[in-house]
Amino acid sequence: MELTSNSFTDGQPIPGEFAFCIPADTGHVCLGGNLNPHLAWSGAPSGTRSFVLICHDPDVPSRGDDVNQEGRSVPADLPRVDFFHWVLVDLPADLGEIAAGSFSHEVTPAGKPGPQAAHGSRQGINDYTVWFAADDAMRGDYHGYDGPCPPWNDTLVHHYVFTVFALDLERCPVEGHFGGADVRAAIAGHVLGEARLTGIYSLNPAVNI
């Protein structure tokens, strides 16, 4: 299988229009366009009955002590964990492309609704649900796509891995409020093929990408 995008090139920076946050003229960051990027895939194996799309960042700090703290930085050698930005299941087997902005076109405080989405698909909750849980103005269930917003003082470039999985199932066996880890577990043993595309992003002006 092959996964491509008109929005960014594999291994290259993701433009700010597809990010949750962008560098600000004053202060550190402000809200970005938060459009989902264009994605197109081909070469699905025979027997494919649906697709799953997951976007995750494997470079999120495992501890938040230094995150976005003035006069401090997040060291590059700090252990990192996954952060899910998009969990999309039940994409039909005859679909091979998603248009930019078709699932997300702005930042939505308290999160976009779900799970029902375009093309008869369902969207899980992303990890901004946990990130904003203690923020009265932003807390909620963040369904669908919400783009990059790494710590502005992180010394490590973040990688955003978009993966399309071809399944032998017409419907992914997850229900209710499901996230990336739930879907990964549910599709184990049902993946006929997969393809990845990775973009990079940083909000730290000291980091060159």
SEZA-414640 format. One record per atom (N, C-alpha, C): x, y, z; atom name; residue number from 1; chain; residue in three letters. Coordinates in pm, whole numbers. Each point is the difference from the previous one (the first is absolute). Layout:
<senus>
SENU    east   north      up  atom    n  chain  res
SENU       X       Y       Z    CA  NUM      A  ALA
...
</senus>
This chain:
<senus>
SENU    east   north      up  atom    n  chain  res
SENU      84    -120       0     N    1      A  MET
SENU     -84     120       0    CA    1      A  MET
SENU      87     125       0     C    1      A  MET
SENU     -56     109     -48     N    2      A  GLU
SENU      71     128      -1    CA    2      A  GLU
SENU     -94     109      52     C    2      A  GLU
SENU      54      88      83     N    3      A  LEU
SENU     -75     114      54    CA    3      A  LEU
SENU      73     128     -37     C    3      A  LEU
SENU     -71      93     -61     N    4      A  THR
SENU      58     127     -42    CA    4      A  THR
SENU     -90     115      43     C    4      A  THR
SENU      51     123     -16     N    5      A  SER
SENU     -76     119      37    CA    5      A  SER
SENU      40     117     -87     C    5      A  SER
SENU     -99      82     -35     N    6      A  ASN
SENU      27     128     -66    CA    6      A  ASN
SENU      31     110     101     C    6      A  ASN
SENU     -17     -30     129     N    7      A  SER
SENU      13     100     106    CA    7      A  SER
SENU     142      10      55     C    7      A  SER
SENU      74    -110      -1     N    8      A  PHE
SENU     139       0      45    CA    8      A  PHE
SENU      71    -120     -59     C    8      A  PHE
SENU     131       5       2     N    9      A  THR
SENU      83    -106     -56    CA    9      A  THR
SENU      55     -88     112     C    9      A  THR
SENU       9    -128     -26     N   10      A  ASP
SENU      51     -94     100    CA   10      A  ASP
SENU     136      45      53     C   10      A  ASP
SENU      10       9     133     N   11      A  GLY
SENU     125      39      65    CA   11      A  GLY
SENU      24     149       8     C   11      A  GLY
SENU     -95      80     -50     N   12      A  GLN
SENU      16     145      -3    CA   12      A  GLN
SENU     -99      68      94     C   12      A  GLN
SENU      20     131      28     N   13      A  PRO
SENU     -88      70      93    CA   13      A  PRO
SENU    -146       4     -45     C   13      A  PRO
SENU     -88      -7      97     N   14      A  ILE
SENU    -143      17     -23    CA   14      A  ILE
SENU     -32     149       4     C   14      A  ILE
SENU     -65      57    -101     N   15      A  PRO
SENU     -33     143       1    CA   15      A  PRO
SENU     -95      36     115     C   15      A  PRO
SENU       9     124      46     N   16      A  GLY
SENU     -78      46     113    CA   16      A  GLY
SENU    -150      -8     -18     C   16      A  GLY
SENU     -47       2    -124     N   17      A  GLU
SENU    -146      -6     -21    CA   17      A  GLU
SENU     -56    -135      45     C   17      A  GLU
SENU      88    -100      16     N   18      A  PHE
SENU     -45    -133      44    CA   18      A  PHE
SENU      35     -25     147     C   18      A  PHE
SENU      43     104      71     N   19      A  ALA
SENU      42     -13     139    CA   19      A  ALA
SENU    -102      63      95     C   19      A  ALA
SENU      -4     -52     120     N   20      A  PHE
SENU     -86      54     106    CA   20      A  PHE
SENU      57     134      47     C   20      A  PHE
SENU     133      10       8     N   21      A  CYS
SENU      66     122      44    CA   21      A  CYS
SENU     111      37     -98     C   21      A  CYS
SENU      21     131     -14     N   22      A  ILE
SENU     109      51     -82    CA   22      A  ILE
SENU      76     103      82     C   22      A  ILE
SENU     124      35     -39     N   23      A  PRO
SENU      73     104      73    CA   23      A  PRO
SENU     -76     132      -4     C   23      A  PRO
SENU       6      74     109     N   24      A  ALA
SENU     -70     128      10    CA   24      A  ALA
SENU      96     117     -19     C   24      A  ALA
SENU     -53     111     -48     N   25      A  ASP
SENU      82     121     -14    CA   25      A  ASP
SENU      41      54     137     C   25      A  ASP
SENU     -92     -10      96     N   26      A  THR
SENU      31      35     139    CA   26      A  THR
SENU     -37    -119      88     C   26      A  THR
SENU      81     -25     102     N   27      A  GLY
SENU     -20    -121      78    CA   27      A  GLY
SENU      60    -118     -74     C   27      A  GLY
SENU     -44    -117      32     N   28      A  HIS
SENU      62    -120     -57    CA   28      A  HIS
SENU     -81     -61    -114     C   28      A  HIS
SENU    -130     -24      23     N   29      A  VAL
SENU     -81     -68    -102    CA   29      A  VAL
SENU    -138      63      -9     C   29      A  VAL
SENU     -66     -27    -112     N   30      A  CYS
SENU    -140      33     -17    CA   30      A  CYS
SENU     -65    -113     -79     C   30      A  CYS
SENU    -130       5     -16     N   31      A  LEU
SENU     -70    -108     -67    CA   31      A  LEU
SENU      30      -1    -150     C   31      A  LEU
SENU      15    -121     -53     N   32      A  GLY
SENU      21     -18    -144    CA   32      A  GLY
SENU    -131     -32     -70     C   32      A  GLY
SENU      10     -32    -129     N   33      A  GLY
SENU    -119     -28     -78    CA   33      A  GLY
SENU     -67    -131      36     C   33      A  GLY
SENU      78     -97      47     N   34      A  ASN
SENU     -50    -129      46    CA   34      A  ASN
SENU     -80     -76    -106     C   34      A  ASN
SENU      33      20    -127     N   35      A  LEU
SENU     -60     -82    -105    CA   35      A  LEU
SENU      62    -138       1     C   35      A  LEU
SENU     -81    -102     -23     N   36      A  ASN
SENU      61    -130     -25    CA   36      A  ASN
SENU      68       4    -137     C   36      A  ASN
SENU     116     -64     -14     N   37      A  PRO
SENU      68       2    -129    CA   37      A  PRO
SENU     -68     -90    -103     C   37      A  PRO
SENU      29      28    -126     N   38      A  HIS
SENU     -41     -91    -107    CA   38      A  HIS
SENU      80    -129      12     C   38      A  HIS
SENU     -68    -112     -21     N   39      A  LEU
SENU      66    -130       0    CA   39      A  LEU
SENU     -58     -85    -112     C   39      A  LEU
SENU      85     -75     -67     N   40      A  ALA
SENU     -45     -92    -104    CA   40      A  ALA
SENU      78    -129      12     C   40      A  ALA
SENU     -70    -112     -16     N   41      A  TRP
SENU      67    -130      11    CA   41      A  TRP
SENU     -42     -91    -115     C   41      A  TRP
SENU      88     -94     -30     N   42      A  SER
SENU     -23     -92    -111    CA   42      A  SER
SENU      69    -133      29     C   42      A  SER
SENU     -31     -99     -83     N   43      A  GLY
SENU      65    -130      14    CA   43      A  GLY
SENU     -52     -86     112     C   43      A  GLY
SENU    -127      20      38     N   44      A  ALA
SENU     -56     -82     107    CA   44      A  ALA
SENU      -7    -147     -42     C   44      A  ALA
SENU      29     -92      89     N   45      A  PRO
SENU      -3    -142     -34    CA   45      A  PRO
SENU    -141     -49     -35     C   45      A  PRO
SENU      -5    -105     -75     N   46      A  SER
SENU    -127     -66     -28    CA   46      A  SER
SENU     -63     -46     131     C   46      A  SER
SENU    -131      16      10     N   47      A  GLY
SENU     -69     -38     122    CA   47      A  GLY
SENU     -18     112      99     C   47      A  GLY
SENU      50     119     -32     N   48      A  THR
SENU     -17     116      89    CA   48      A  THR
SENU    -148      36       9     C   48      A  THR
SENU     -50      14     122     N   49      A  ARG
SENU    -141      32      21    CA   49      A  ARG
SENU     -21     137      63     C   49      A  ARG
SENU     104      57      59     N   50      A  SER
SENU      -7     136      54    CA   50      A  SER
SENU     141      47      30     C   50      A  SER
SENU      11     129      29     N   51      A  PHE
SENU     128      59      40    CA   51      A  PHE
SENU     -12      67     135     C   51      A  PHE
SENU     112       2      71     N   52      A  VAL
SENU      16      76     124    CA   52      A  VAL
SENU     114      98     -21     C   52      A  VAL
SENU     -19     121      50     N   53      A  LEU
SENU     106     101      -7    CA   53      A  LEU
SENU      34      46     142     C   53      A  LEU
SENU     128      -3      32     N   54      A  ILE
SENU      47      48     130    CA   54      A  ILE
SENU     116      97     -22     C   54      A  ILE
SENU      -5     113      69     N   55      A  CYS
SENU     115      92       4    CA   55      A  CYS
SENU      46      10     144     C   55      A  CYS
SENU     128     -28      22     N   56      A  HIS
SENU      53      12     136    CA   56      A  HIS
SENU     137      67      -2     C   56      A  HIS
SENU      31      61     112     N   57      A  ASP
SENU     131      63      23    CA   57      A  ASP
SENU      71     -84     105     C   57      A  ASP
SENU     111     -68     -35     N   58      A  PRO
SENU      71     -83      97    CA   58      A  PRO
SENU     101      76      85     C   58      A  PRO
SENU       3     132     -14     N   59      A  ASP
SENU     106      81      63    CA   59      A  ASP
SENU     -48      88     115     C   59      A  ASP
SENU    -115     -32      59     N   60      A  VAL
SENU     -55      82     107    CA   60      A  VAL
SENU      72     -28     131     C   60      A  VAL
SENU      39     105      74     N   61      A  PRO
SENU      72     -21     127    CA   61      A  PRO
SENU     -76     -90      96     C   61      A  PRO
SENU      72     -92      62     N   62      A  SER
SENU     -62     -91      96    CA   62      A  SER
SENU     -27      67     134     C   62      A  SER
SENU      66     113      24     N   63      A  ARG
SENU     -24      80     120    CA   63      A  ARG
SENU     -23     145     -42     C   63      A  ARG
SENU     -88      68      72     N   64      A  GLY
SENU     -35     136     -37    CA   64      A  GLY
SENU      66     108      83     C   64      A  GLY
SENU     101     -35      82     N   65      A  ASP
SENU      61      96      91    CA   65      A  ASP
SENU      50     126     -71     C   65      A  ASP
SENU      62     -17    -115     N   66      A  ASP
SENU      62     113     -70    CA   66      A  ASP
SENU     -85      54    -115     C   66      A  ASP
SENU    -109     -65     -30     N   67      A  VAL
SENU     -78      34    -119    CA   67      A  VAL
SENU     -55     143       8     C   67      A  VAL
SENU      34      81    -101     N   68      A  ASN
SENU     -49     137     -13    CA   68      A  ASN
SENU      26      86     124     C   68      A  ASN
SENU     115     -23      62     N   69      A  GLN
SENU      39      77     117    CA   69      A  GLN
SENU     108     102     -39     C   69      A  GLN
SENU     -22     126      34     N   70      A  GLU
SENU      96     105     -31    CA   70      A  GLU
SENU     135     -31      64     C   70      A  GLU
SENU     107      24     -76     N   71      A  GLY
SENU     134     -20      51    CA   71      A  GLY
SENU      45    -144       9     C   71      A  GLY
SENU     -82     -91     -50     N   72      A  ARG
SENU      34    -142       3    CA   72      A  ARG
SENU     -21     -59    -139     C   72      A  ARG
SENU      54    -118     -21     N   73      A  SER
SENU     -19     -68    -127    CA   73      A  SER
SENU     -23    -148      26     C   73      A  SER
SENU     -68     -65     -93     N   74      A  VAL
SENU     -23    -144       8    CA   74      A  VAL
SENU     118     -69     -66     C   74      A  VAL
SENU      80     -76      75     N   75      A  PRO
SENU     120     -62     -58    CA   75      A  PRO
SENU     -34    -106    -104     C   75      A  PRO
SENU      81      -7    -104     N   76      A  ALA
SENU     -25     -95    -108    CA   76      A  ALA
SENU      10    -145      45     C   76      A  ALA
SENU      79     -26     106     N   77      A  ASP
SENU      18    -138      44    CA   77      A  ASP
SENU    -106     -47     100     C   77      A  ASP
SENU    -101      82      27     N   78      A  LEU
SENU    -109     -42      87    CA   78      A  LEU
SENU     -79    -112     -68     C   78      A  LEU
SENU     -33    -107      73     N   79      A  PRO
SENU     -83    -105     -61    CA   79      A  PRO
SENU    -130      57     -56     C   79      A  PRO
SENU     -43     -56    -111     N   80      A  ARG
SENU    -117      52     -73    CA   80      A  ARG
SENU    -112    -104      -7     C   80      A  ARG
SENU    -124      50     -20     N   81      A  VAL
SENU    -117     -87      -8    CA   81      A  VAL
SENU     -85      41    -120     C   81      A  VAL
SENU     -96     -87     -36     N   82      A  ASP
SENU     -90      28    -111    CA   82      A  ASP
SENU    -109      99      41     C   82      A  ASP
SENU     -36      86     -95     N   83      A  PHE
SENU    -114      91      14    CA   83      A  PHE
SENU     -80     -14    -129     C   83      A  PHE
SENU    -126     -41      12     N   84      A  PHE
SENU     -83     -23    -118    CA   84      A  PHE
SENU     -70     130     -42     C   84      A  PHE
SENU      17      35    -128     N   85      A  HIS
SENU     -61     121     -55    CA   85      A  HIS
SENU    -124     -27     -84     C   85      A  HIS
SENU     -13    -121     -50     N   86      A  TRP
SENU    -115     -32     -85    CA   86      A  TRP
SENU     -20    -150       0     C   86      A  TRP
SENU    -123     -42      27     N   87      A  VAL
SENU     -36    -141       0    CA   87      A  VAL
SENU    -130     -13     -80     C   87      A  VAL
SENU      10     -59    -117     N   88      A  LEU
SENU    -113      -3     -95    CA   88      A  LEU
SENU     -19    -144     -48     C   88      A  LEU
SENU    -120     -54      19     N   89      A  VAL
SENU     -26    -140     -36    CA   89      A  VAL
SENU    -119      -9     -96     C   89      A  VAL
SENU     -17    -117     -59     N   90      A  ASP
SENU    -113     -32     -89    CA   90      A  ASP
SENU      -1      81    -128     C   90      A  ASP
SENU     117      42     -48     N   91      A  LEU
SENU       7      61    -132    CA   91      A  LEU
SENU     -29    -109    -103     C   91      A  LEU
SENU     -90      25     -95     N   92      A  PRO
SENU     -41    -105     -94    CA   92      A  PRO
SENU     114     -46     -91     C   92      A  PRO
SENU      -9    -125     -43     N   93      A  ALA
SENU     106     -63     -79    CA   93      A  ALA
SENU      19      65    -136     C   93      A  ALA
SENU    -102      71     -51     N   94      A  ASP
SENU      14      65    -131    CA   94      A  ASP
SENU      48     144      11     C   94      A  ASP
SENU      34      44     120     N   95      A  LEU
SENU      52     135      20    CA   95      A  LEU
SENU     152      -2      -6     C   95      A  LEU
SENU      59      98     -69     N   96      A  GLY
SENU     145       5      -9    CA   96      A  GLY
SENU      59     137      23     C   96      A  GLY
SENU     -83      95      48     N   97      A  GLU
SENU      49     137      15    CA   97      A  GLU
SENU     -87      77      97     C   97      A  GLU
SENU      64      86      77     N   98      A  ILE
SENU     -68      92      91    CA   98      A  ILE
SENU      46     141     -34     C   98      A  ILE
SENU     -92      90     -22     N   99      A  ALA
SENU      35     137     -36    CA   99      A  ALA
SENU      47      78     122     C   99      A  ALA
SENU      90      94     -23     N  100      A  ALA
SENU      44      89     108    CA  100      A  ALA
SENU    -119      78      54     C  100      A  ALA
SENU     -12       6     132     N  101      A  GLY
SENU    -107      75      64    CA  101      A  GLY
SENU    -135     -68       0     C  101      A  GLY
SENU      -8    -123     -48     N  102      A  SER
SENU    -131     -66      -8    CA  102      A  SER
SENU     -46     -60     133     C  102      A  SER
SENU      93     -21      92     N  103      A  PHE
SENU     -35     -52     132    CA  103      A  PHE
SENU      25     102     111     C  103      A  PHE
SENU      86      97     -25     N  104      A  SER
SENU      29     105      99    CA  104      A  SER
SENU      44     124     -75     C  104      A  SER
SENU     -56     118      40     N  105      A  HIS
SENU      37     124     -66    CA  105      A  HIS
SENU      27     114      97     C  105      A  HIS
SENU       4     -30     132     N  106      A  GLU
SENU      30     101     100    CA  106      A  GLU
SENU      20     -68     135     C  106      A  GLU
SENU      50      76      96     N  107      A  VAL
SENU       6     -47     138    CA  107      A  VAL
SENU    -138      17      63     C  107      A  VAL
SENU     -51    -104      61     N  108      A  THR
SENU    -131       3      63    CA  108      A  THR
SENU      15     -19     150     C  108      A  THR
SENU     -13     108      81     N  109      A  PRO
SENU      10     -16     145    CA  109      A  PRO
SENU    -101    -104      50     C  109      A  PRO
SENU      43     -87      89     N  110      A  ALA
SENU     -78    -111      55    CA  110      A  ALA
SENU     -15    -114     -99     C  110      A  ALA
SENU      61      13    -119     N  111      A  GLY
SENU       6    -111     -94    CA  111      A  GLY
SENU    -113      -8    -100     C  111      A  GLY
SENU      29     -61    -113     N  112      A  LYS
SENU    -101     -23    -102    CA  112      A  LYS
SENU     -89    -117      41     C  112      A  LYS
SENU    -124      -3     -50     N  113      A  PRO
SENU     -89    -111      34    CA  113      A  PRO
SENU      40    -129     -67     C  113      A  PRO
SENU     -54    -108      47     N  114      A  GLY
SENU      27    -132     -56    CA  114      A  GLY
SENU     -88    -102      66     C  114      A  GLY
SENU      13    -124     -35     N  115      A  PRO
SENU     103     -55     -88    CA  115      A  PRO
SENU     -32       2    -150     C  115      A  PRO
SENU    -127      23     -38     N  116      A  GLN
SENU     -39      -9    -141    CA  116      A  GLN
SENU      71     107     -83     C  116      A  GLN
SENU      47     -39    -118     N  117      A  ALA
SENU      75      92     -85    CA  117      A  ALA
SENU     -28     -31    -147     C  117      A  ALA
SENU      69      72     -88     N  118      A  ALA
SENU     -23     -11    -145    CA  118      A  ALA
SENU      28    -141     -52     C  118      A  ALA
SENU     -62     -33    -110     N  119      A  HIS
SENU      18    -129     -70    CA  119      A  HIS
SENU     -47    -119      83     C  119      A  HIS
SENU     -86      25      98     N  120      A  GLY
SENU     -47    -108      86    CA  120      A  GLY
SENU     102     -47     101     C  120      A  GLY
SENU     107      77      17     N  121      A  SER
SENU     106     -37      93    CA  121      A  SER
SENU     -34      42     142     C  121      A  SER
SENU      83     -43      94     N  122      A  ARG
SENU     -11      43     139    CA  122      A  ARG
SENU     136      52      46     C  122      A  ARG
SENU      -4     104      84     N  123      A  GLN
SENU     124      58      52    CA  123      A  GLN
SENU       9     -24     150     C  123      A  GLN
SENU     116     -47      43     N  124      A  GLY
SENU      26     -15     142    CA  124      A  GLY
SENU      41     133      61     C  124      A  GLY
SENU      24      -3     130     N  125      A  ILE
SENU      49     120      69    CA  125      A  ILE
SENU     152       2      -8     C  125      A  ILE
SENU      53     120     -20     N  126      A  ASN
SENU     146      14      -2    CA  126      A  ASN
SENU      48      41     139     C  126      A  ASN
SENU     130      13      17     N  127      A  ASP
SENU      56      19     134    CA  127      A  ASP
SENU      -5     142      51     C  127      A  ASP
SENU     -53      94     -80     N  128      A  TYR
SENU     -30     131      57    CA  128      A  TYR
SENU    -111     -12     104     C  128      A  TYR
SENU     -78    -106      -6     N  129      A  THR
SENU    -104     -26     100    CA  129      A  THR
SENU      62      -5     139     C  129      A  THR
SENU     112     -68      13     N  130      A  VAL
SENU      70      -9     128    CA  130      A  VAL
SENU      78     128      28     C  130      A  VAL
SENU      64      54    -103     N  131      A  TRP
SENU      85     119      17    CA  131      A  TRP
SENU     -78     116      59     C  131      A  TRP
SENU    -126      20     -45     N  132      A  PHE
SENU     -80     114      43    CA  132      A  PHE
SENU     -97     -34     113     C  132      A  PHE
SENU      12    -116      60     N  133      A  ALA
SENU     -97     -45     100    CA  133      A  ALA
SENU     -12      94     120     C  133      A  ALA
SENU     109      69      34     N  134      A  ALA
SENU      -3      89     117    CA  134      A  ALA
SENU     -23     146     -38     C  134      A  ALA
SENU     -26      26    -127     N  135      A  ASP
SENU     -19     138     -49    CA  135      A  ASP
SENU    -149      25     -18     C  135      A  ASP
SENU     -58      87      84     N  136      A  ASP
SENU    -144      24      -3    CA  136      A  ASP
SENU     -48      51    -136     C  136      A  ASP
SENU      83      77     -68     N  137      A  ALA
SENU     -42      59    -128    CA  137      A  ALA
SENU      13     -97    -117     C  137      A  ALA
SENU      85    -102      15     N  138      A  MET
SENU      31     -86    -115    CA  138      A  MET
SENU     -38    -147      20     C  138      A  MET
SENU     -33     -42     121     N  139      A  ARG
SENU     -24    -143      23    CA  139      A  ARG
SENU    -119     -51     -80     C  139      A  ARG
SENU       9    -127     -38     N  140      A  GLY
SENU    -106     -65     -75    CA  140      A  GLY
SENU      54    -121     -73     C  140      A  GLY
SENU     -85     -63     -79     N  141      A  ASP
SENU      40    -115     -80    CA  141      A  ASP
SENU      43      48    -138     C  141      A  ASP
SENU     127     -16     -28     N  142      A  TYR
SENU      57      47    -127    CA  142      A  TYR
SENU      -3    -113    -103     C  142      A  TYR
SENU    -110      -7     -75     N  143      A  HIS
SENU     -11     -99    -107    CA  143      A  HIS
SENU      73      50    -124     C  143      A  HIS
SENU      47     -96     -79     N  144      A  GLY
SENU      55      35    -130    CA  144      A  GLY
SENU     140      57       5     C  144      A  GLY
SENU      31      81    -102     N  145      A  TYR
SENU     136      52     -17    CA  145      A  TYR
SENU      21     130      75     C  145      A  TYR
SENU     107       6      76     N  146      A  ASP
SENU      55     124      53    CA  146      A  ASP
SENU     151      -9     -18     C  146      A  ASP
SENU      57     101     -66     N  147      A  GLY
SENU     137      -8     -49    CA  147      A  GLY
SENU     108      28     101     C  147      A  GLY
SENU     123      17     -47     N  148      A  PRO
SENU     117      16      86    CA  148      A  PRO
SENU      -5     123      91     C  148      A  PRO
SENU      45     -20     122     N  149      A  CYS
SENU      23     111      94    CA  149      A  CYS
SENU     102     -48     104     C  149      A  CYS
SENU     122     -29     -43     N  150      A  PRO
SENU     102     -48      94    CA  150      A  PRO
SENU      42     112      95     C  150      A  PRO
SENU      60     -33     113     N  151      A  PRO
SENU      45     105      92    CA  151      A  PRO
SENU      92     100     -71     C  151      A  PRO
SENU     -22     128      27     N  152      A  TRP
SENU      80     103     -68    CA  152      A  TRP
SENU     145       4      49     C  152      A  TRP
SENU      28     -73     107     N  153      A  ASN
SENU     138      -5      51    CA  153      A  ASN
SENU      61    -139     -12     C  153      A  ASN
SENU     -57     -84     -87     N  154      A  ASP
SENU      54    -135     -18    CA  154      A  ASP
SENU     119       6     -95     C  154      A  ASP
SENU     110     -61      40     N  155      A  THR
SENU     120       1     -83    CA  155      A  THR
SENU       0    -112    -105     C  155      A  THR
SENU    -104     -83       2     N  156      A  LEU
SENU     -12    -110     -94    CA  156      A  LEU
SENU    -105      31    -107     C  156      A  LEU
SENU      33     -24    -125     N  157      A  VAL
SENU     -98      12    -108    CA  157      A  VAL
SENU    -102    -113      15     C  157      A  VAL
SENU    -128      33     -16     N  158      A  HIS
SENU    -105    -101      12    CA  158      A  HIS
SENU     -36     -57    -137     C  158      A  HIS
SENU     -32    -129      -2     N  159      A  HIS
SENU     -38     -70    -122    CA  159      A  HIS
SENU    -148     -38       8     C  159      A  HIS
SENU     -72      25    -108     N  160      A  TYR
SENU    -143     -28      -6    CA  160      A  TYR
SENU     -21    -109    -106     C  160      A  TYR
SENU     -33    -119      49     N  161      A  VAL
SENU      -5    -118     -84    CA  161      A  VAL
SENU    -146     -30     -36     C  161      A  VAL
SENU     -31      15    -128     N  162      A  PHE
SENU    -132     -36     -52    CA  162      A  PHE
SENU      10    -141     -56     C  162      A  PHE
SENU     -84     -90      49     N  163      A  THR
SENU       1    -139     -44    CA  163      A  THR
SENU    -139     -41     -45     C  163      A  THR
SENU      -9     -55    -121     N  164      A  VAL
SENU    -125     -59     -50    CA  164      A  VAL
SENU      14    -151       6     C  164      A  VAL
SENU     -99     -64      62     N  165      A  PHE
SENU      -3    -146      11    CA  165      A  PHE
SENU    -114     -54     -86     C  165      A  PHE
SENU      28     -99     -82     N  166      A  ALA
SENU    -103     -71     -75    CA  166      A  ALA
SENU     -42    -122      82     C  166      A  ALA
SENU    -131     -10      27     N  167      A  LEU
SENU     -50    -106      87    CA  167      A  LEU
SENU     -85    -101     -75     C  167      A  LEU
SENU      -7    -120      57     N  168      A  ASP
SENU     -91    -102     -53    CA  168      A  ASP
SENU    -137       9      68     C  168      A  ASP
SENU     -25     110      71     N  169      A  LEU
SENU    -125      24      70    CA  169      A  LEU
SENU     -72     120     -64     C  169      A  LEU
SENU    -132     -10     -13     N  170      A  GLU
SENU     -76     114     -51    CA  170      A  GLU
SENU     -21     105     107     C  170      A  GLU
SENU      -4     -44     126     N  171      A  ARG
SENU     -21      92     113    CA  171      A  ARG
SENU     100     -31     109     C  171      A  ARG
SENU      71     102      44     N  172      A  CYS
SENU      99     -18     106    CA  172      A  CYS
SENU     -72     -32     131     C  172      A  CYS
SENU      41    -104      73     N  173      A  PRO
SENU     -70     -42     121    CA  173      A  PRO
SENU      33      83     123     C  173      A  PRO
SENU     -34     129      -7     N  174      A  VAL
SENU      10      89     116    CA  174      A  VAL
SENU    -134      74      11     C  174      A  VAL
SENU     -35      37     123     N  175      A  GLU
SENU    -128      66      23    CA  175      A  GLU
SENU      19     117      97     C  175      A  GLU
SENU     -99      89       2     N  176      A  GLY
SENU       1     109      97    CA  176      A  GLY
SENU     117      95     -19     C  176      A  GLY
SENU      60      41     110     N  177      A  HIS
SENU     116      88      -2    CA  177      A  HIS
SENU     125     -85     -14     C  177      A  HIS
SENU      58       0    -117     N  178      A  PHE
SENU     119     -80     -24    CA  178      A  PHE
SENU     115      89     -44     C  178      A  PHE
SENU     121     -44      33     N  179      A  GLY
SENU     120      76     -35    CA  179      A  GLY
SENU      96     -84     -82     C  179      A  GLY
SENU     119      54     -19     N  180      A  GLY
SENU      98     -66     -84    CA  180      A  GLY
SENU      42    -136      50     C  180      A  GLY
SENU      25     -12     129     N  181      A  ALA
SENU      43    -129      56    CA  181      A  ALA
SENU    -111    -104     -15     C  181      A  ALA
SENU    -126      42      16     N  182      A  ASP
SENU    -112     -93     -16    CA  182      A  ASP
SENU      -6     -54    -143     C  182      A  ASP
SENU      19      89     -97     N  183      A  VAL
SENU      -6     -43    -140    CA  183      A  VAL
SENU     118     -89     -36     C  183      A  VAL
SENU     118      35      45     N  184      A  ARG
SENU     116     -86     -26    CA  184      A  ARG
SENU     -25    -142      50     C  184      A  ARG
SENU     -57     -11     119     N  185      A  ALA
SENU     -27    -133      56    CA  185      A  ALA
SENU    -109     -71     -79     C  185      A  ALA
SENU    -102      75     -43     N  186      A  ALA
SENU    -114     -61     -69    CA  186      A  ALA
SENU      35     -52    -138     C  186      A  ALA
SENU      95      64     -68     N  187      A  ILE
SENU      30     -40    -138    CA  187      A  ILE
SENU     113    -104      -8     C  187      A  ILE
SENU      59     -31     113     N  188      A  ALA
SENU     108    -101       1    CA  188      A  ALA
SENU     -52    -131     -59     C  188      A  ALA
SENU      72     -52     -98     N  189      A  GLY
SENU     -41    -123     -66    CA  189      A  GLY
SENU     -92      21    -119     C  189      A  GLY
SENU     -37     126     -27     N  190      A  HIS
SENU     -93      29    -110    CA  190      A  HIS
SENU      60      94    -104     C  190      A  HIS
SENU     128      32      11     N  191      A  VAL
SENU      65      94     -91    CA  191      A  VAL
SENU      57     -75    -119     C  191      A  VAL
SENU     -49      34    -119     N  192      A  LEU
SENU      48     -62    -124    CA  192      A  LEU
SENU     118      76     -60     C  192      A  LEU
SENU       7     128      30     N  193      A  GLY
SENU     108      84     -52    CA  193      A  GLY
SENU      -6     135      66     C  193      A  GLY
SENU     109      76      -8     N  194      A  GLU
SENU       4     133      59    CA  194      A  GLU
SENU     102      87     -71     C  194      A  GLU
SENU     -17     129      16     N  195      A  ALA
SENU      93      97     -59    CA  195      A  ALA
SENU      10     120      93     C  195      A  ALA
SENU     121      61       2     N  196      A  ARG
SENU      25     111      92    CA  196      A  ARG
SENU      53     122     -74     C  196      A  ARG
SENU     -29     114      60     N  197      A  LEU
SENU      51     129     -48    CA  197      A  LEU
SENU      30      83     124     C  197      A  LEU
SENU     120      58       8     N  198      A  THR
SENU      42      71     121    CA  198      A  THR
SENU      35     145     -30     C  198      A  THR
SENU     -58      90      78     N  199      A  GLY
SENU      37     141      -6    CA  199      A  GLY
SENU      67      41     130     C  199      A  GLY
SENU      76     107      -2     N  200      A  ILE
SENU      68      48     120    CA  200      A  ILE
SENU     -49     140      34     C  200      A  ILE
SENU      17      38     129     N  201      A  TYR
SENU     -49     132      44    CA  201      A  TYR
SENU      69      39     130     C  201      A  TYR
SENU      23     130      16     N  202      A  SER
SENU      55      54     124    CA  202      A  SER
SENU     -51     142      18     C  202      A  SER
SENU     -21      39     125     N  203      A  LEU
SENU     -36     137      34    CA  203      A  LEU
SENU     114      72      70     C  203      A  LEU
SENU     116     -68      10     N  204      A  ASN
SENU     116      57      68    CA  204      A  ASN
SENU      86      73    -103     C  204      A  ASN
SENU      12     133      12     N  205      A  PRO
SENU      78      74    -100    CA  205      A  PRO
SENU     148     -36      -2     C  205      A  PRO
SENU      48     -68     104     N  206      A  ALA
SENU     138     -42       4    CA  206      A  ALA
SENU      25    -131     -72     C  206      A  ALA
SENU    -107     -65     -44     N  207      A  VAL
SENU      12    -128     -67    CA  207      A  VAL
SENU     -15      20    -152     C  207      A  VAL
SENU      96     -45     -73     N  208      A  ASN
SENU      -4      13    -146    CA  208      A  ASN
SENU     -60    -125     -62     C  208      A  ASN
SENU    -103      21     -84     N  209      A  ILE
SENU     -59    -113     -72    CA  209      A  ILE
SENU     -13      38    -148     C  209      A  ILE
</senus>
